[in-house]
């Protein structure tokens, strides 16, 4: 978990067991300069970052999607399709 620009306050609640169970790390980072922000926005516009999609579910299958997430049986994002056509 990388934390930067804590604009909502100084306190953050984190479920520490999840950090231990996943052997995760929490890293604090400064936000950067305006030039770095522009550079990042330019990079993002090139669409070089692609999310990992684990699975897709129709909105009517939201309970199944939630079960998959609760079981921690996924790698990547779980998508809900809200369109009917």
N, C-alpha and C positions, 0 to 999 in steps of 0.2 A: 504494500500500500504506500503510495507516495502522496504526501500532503503538501500542498502549496497554497499560498494566498488565503489563509484562514480568515475570511472576511465576515464570518457569522459569529465570531467571538473566540475567546481563548480556550474554551472547554469543549472537548469532543468526547462523546461516549462511544467506546469500542468494546464489543464483546470479546474479551481477551482470550477465552477458550478457543474461539475460531482462529485466532492468530496462532495459538499453540498447535491446534490440531492440523492446521495446514502448513505448519513450520514457516509461517510468513514473516515478513519484516515490515516495520513501519519506518519510513524515511521522511524527514522534513526537508523541504526545499524552498529556496527563495523563488519568487515569481520570475524575475529577470527584467531586462530592459524593454523599452518600447520597440527598439530595433529587433530584439529577439522575438517579441510577440509578432511583429510583422513577418519575420522570417518563418515562424511556425505556421502562421495563417497561410502563407504562400505554399509551404510544404503540404498543408492539409488540403489545399485546393487542387493539388496534383493527384489526390486520391491514392497515395502510396501506402496508406495505412488501411488494412482490410481486416475487419473484425472476424473472429473465428465463430462460425455459426454451428452450434451443436445440433439443434433440431428446430423444427417449425411446427406449430400447432394452430388450428383454427381457434377463434375465441371461444367457441362452444366446448373446446377441449382444455380450457384453462386449468381445470382441476388436475388433469393428467400432467400438464406442463409443470404445475406447482409441485406435484408429487416427485417428478424427476429432479427438480431443483432441491427439494427437501432431502432426498436420498443422496444428494451430492454425487449423482450418477451422470454428470455431464462435464464436458470440456468445451468451454466457449459459451456463447450466448444462446438462450432459449427464446425464440420469437413467437409472438402471438399475432396471427393474421386477423385483423379486424375488418377487412373488406369481404364482402359477400360475393363480389363478381370477379 
